[in-house]
């Protein structure tokens, strides 16, 4: 059987994937807004245990199409370990469409293009990258460990290796004062990366994080739904993408939007302008219904 240690997290699009806990925790684990792995010490799991779990899945879970490698930063594990793990996955689960994982900027810096190309050939074809912001000051406040240019350079290594990127931006991360700058600088970084997938989430203080402690002291500005809609409008309006699937329908969002860019850009902007003209009639989710 498959054994999990602690809480398990995965992107919304991996809801029907087989989750294999290749690593425990997050090797970086310093982002001020993230509580997911604060109770775990980062380590690489035993390949022997994982091979056993893959064998169990092959016998008991027919038709597995997607595998997600948890926890928060599996890409930073040794390339040789990941290569052997992927060989076992593709051998035992021959019907796979893809294998994916979270990828921190730090992991992308560590992995060479050649290593990522090899792992892509073995099936690891999609990384989830939290950009969060393109604004250097906001990134510093979030303690992402990189600035905007370093984020671009790290992400473009994956693209050079032929790996698809699914990227995330945190609406509201700059507060009111930096809202427009955060939106426009985030768009600049996303434009330079040209990810295959792009989503926006709303920054939400979560218990057990430095952000939550700052919010409790009254130091965090949580933007109102219409302010977030304006920020999202500024972000989308500044995007110049060639082929990206866009989603703003995560549970944390007040306004659910989806489309393909650039095809649906004007339609999405039109929806946002309508919400801003008449917030009382806009389909904003009530605060109590939103999740993390």
N, C-alpha and C positions, 0 to 999 in steps of 0.2 A: 504494500500500500504506500501511498504518498504521505510523508510526514512533514508538517509545517511547524516552524518555531515562531511563536509570537503572532502578532497581527500581520495579515497579508494585504498588500495594496496592489492595484493594477489600474491601468487607464480604462476609461469607460468602454472603449472599443475592443477591449480584451475580455469582455464579459463572458464569452463562450469559449475562451481559450483554456488549454491545459496550462496550469501555472506550476512551474518547477522552481524551487527555491535554490538557485545556483549559488547565491551568496546570502549572507545574513546582514541586515542593516545597510547602512550607507557609509562609504569610505570617507566622505566629506562631512556630512551631517552637521553643518553649521548655519544653514539658511535660517534666518530669524523667524520665518513664517511657517516652517514645516515641523510637524510633530510626529511624523510617521515612524521614524526609526530612532528616536531619542532613547528608547529603552533597550536598544540592542547594540552590542559591540560588533563592529564589522569583522566578518571572517568569510573565507571561502569554504564551501561545503565539500565533503568527501565525494570524489568522483565515483567510488564504489557504491555509496548510498544512492547517488543519483541514477546510476546505471540500473540498480535494483528497482527504483521507482519508475523509470522509463519502461522497464520490462513489465511491471505491474499494469501500467497504463495501456501498453500494447495489448495485453490480455483482457483487460476489463473495461476499457474505454474505446470501443471501436469507432472509427470515423473521425479521429482527432484531426482537425484542419489547421489549427493554430496553436503555437506554444509561446508563452510569455515567460521569460527568465527573470525571476524576482531575486533579491529584494530591490533596493533602491539604486544600485549602481553595479549591476552584474558585469558591465563592460570593462570595469577596471580589474577584474580577475585576470590571472595569467592567460595570455593568448593561447598557450599550449593546452591549458585546462579547458578553455572554451572550445577549442578545435576538437578535442576528444569528446567533449560533451555533445557538440553538434553532430559529430559522426555517429554517435550512439542514437541520438534523436532521429536522424534521417534514416538510419538503418532499421530501427524498430517501429517507426511511425511513417511509413512510406507515402501516405496520402497528404502530407503536410503542404499547406500553401505558403506558410511563412513562420519564422521564429523572430521574436522581437524582445526588446529590453529597454529599461530606462538607461539614459546615458547622461552623466553630468559633464559639464565643460571640462572638469579636471580629468575625467576618464578619456575624453576625446583628445586631450592634449597628450596623454600618456600613450595611447594607441597610435601606432604608425599607420599610414595609409595602406601599406602593404599588409599589415596584420588585419586591418578591417576588410580589405579586399578578400583575403583568404577566408575570413569568417563569413563574409557575404556569400562566397561561393559554396560554403558549407551550410547555408540556409539562414544566417542571421541578417535579414534584409531590411529591418526597420528599427530605428532608435527613437525613443521619446525624449525630447530635450526641452527642459524648462528654461526658456530664455528669460522670462519674467518681465524684463524691461531692456530697452536699448540705451537708457539714460544712465550715464556713469554714476551720478550721485545716488540715484535710486538703487542701482545695483550694489553700491557700497553699503547703503542702509540695510539692504536685504542680506548682506554678507554672502553674495554669490561667489566671491573669490576671483571674479574676472570683470573686466570692463567690456564695453560694447565691441571694440575692435578685437579683443581676445575671443569674445563669443563668436564673432563672425569667422575668425580664423579656425577655431576649433570645429565649428559646424561644417565649414567648407572642406575640411579633411574627410569627413564622412561622405559628403557629396562626391568628392574626388574618388573615393573608394567604391562608389556606386550604390551606397546605402541610402534609402529613403529616410527623411526626417519628418517627425510629427512634433511640432513645436507649440509651446504655450506662452501666453502673455498674461500677466496679472493686472487686470483693470483696478484702478484705485491705488496702486502701489506708490504713486507719487504724492498722494494727498491732493488737496485743492490747489495749492501753490504751484505744484509741478505737473498738474494734470495734462495740460496741453503739450508740454515738453516731453513728458513721459510717453504720450501717445505718438507724437511725431518721431521721436528718437527710436521708439520701439519699431515703428514702421520702417525706418531707415535700416535698422539691423535686419529685420525680416526680409526686406527687399534685397539686401546683399546676400542673404542665405537662400532665398527662393525654395522654401520647404515644400514638400508634397502635401503636407497637412498642417493646418494652423487652427488653433483654438484659443479662446479667451476665457479666463476664469476671473472671479472677483476675489481680491485679497480679503481674507477673513481671519481675524484673530482666533487662534485655536489654543485651547488650554494646554499648558506645558511648553509653550514656546516663548522666546523673548518678545515677540510681537504681542502676545496676549498680555504679558506683564506691562509692556509699554501702554497698551490700550487701557489697562486697569488704572494706570496713572494719568489717564487723559491725554496721552501724548500721540495718539493715533487718530487721524481724521478718517472716518468711514463715510464715503461719498453716498449721497442720496441716489435713488434709481435714475432720476433724470440727469444728474451729474455724470453718472457712469455711462448713460446713453450718449451724452455729448462727447465724452472721452472716446468711446468706441467709434463714434462718427468721425472724430478727428483721426483716429488710427486707421480706419478703413479708407478714408478719403486720401490718406497719404500713401497707401499701399500701391505698388507697381509690380504685380505678380503675373507670371505667365501661365501657370497651371497648378493651382493650389485649391484643395478642398478646405473650406472654411466652416467652422462650427463655433457658435457662442451659446450652446445649449446645455452646458454643464449645470449641475444642480445649484451651483453658487450664483449663477447669473440671474438677474432680475428679468431680462428680456431674452427670449430664445430666438436665435437667428441661425440660418444655415444656407450655404450656397457654394458655388464654385467661382473662383476668381481667376481671371478678371470678368468672366461672363456675367455674373450676378452682382457686380459691385454697385451699379447704379440702383438696382432694386433694393439692395440691403440699405444703402444710404437713404433711399426714399422712405423705407420703413422707420428708420431712426429719426428722420426729420419729422415724420408724422407723429411719432411718440413725443418728440420735443415740443411740437406745436400745441399738443393737447395731452399733457401727462395724465390728467384725470381719466381719460378714455384709453390710454395706452395699456397693452396687455402685460403690465409689469406683474411678476410673481409677488405675492405678499411675503414679507420678510420671514414669517414663521414657516413657510413652505420650502424655503431654500435649504440646501444641504452643503456639505463641505466637499 
